[in-house]
Amino acid sequence: MPGVWGNGYASEACVAAVEWVWHDTDERSIIAVTQTANRASMALLDRFGFTEQRRFEEHGAQQSMQFIRRPS
């Protein structure tokens, strides 16, 4: 969807998802998965404080599983 890249939609969605989990659930962590080749998504998760837990192959591409813990 190159026509919408760079407009901040993924950042807005990430903010909304993380805020919802922390404010409306009792979950203590969030897990995210993205392809390692997707540099923009990898950078987005890094900006939000996600930490890579492991890499694995799926759908013919390397994936990165990342998590973030609920703030104290």
N, C-alpha and C positions, 0 to 999 in steps of 0.2 A: 504494500500500500504506500508506495513512494509519495503519493500526493498529499499524505497527511503526516509524513515523517518530519520531525523537527518542530512540531507545533506544541510540544509539551503534553500531549494527551496521555502518554504512558506515565509521565511523572504525576499528573493529576490523578490517574487511576491508582497508582501505587500509594499516594498519600491517602486517598479515600479508603482503600482496602486496609491499609495498616491502621489508620485511625478507627475504622469500624471494628477491627479485631480487638484492639486494645480497649476501646470504650464499651463495646457491646457483647463481648464474650469473656470467658475465663481462660482462654487459651494462653499458654505461657510462651509460645513461640510460633513463628510463621515460616513455612517452607516455600521456596520458589525454585522453579526449574526453568532453565533457558539453554539454548544452544550456545556453546562456547564461541562459535563463530559470529554470534550476534553481539558485536562489540558494544552497541548502544545499550542493549538490555543488560549486559554484564556491568557496564559503567553505572547504569541506573541503580542496580541492586547494590553496588558498592557505595554509591552516594547515600543510600538509605540505611547503610550499616549492616547489610547482609554479609555473612561469612560463608565462604565455600566449604562444604562438608565432603563432597566427593564428586568425581566425574565418572560418567558411564556412557556406553554406546546405546543409542535407541533411535529407531527410524533412520538408520544409516548415517547418523551424525553424533558427534560427541556432545553430551549434555553436562551442565553444571547444576548440581543440587546445592542450594544455599539456604541459610536460615538466619533469623534474627530473633533475639530473646526479648520478652516483655521488659520494658524499663522498670527499675526498682521504684 
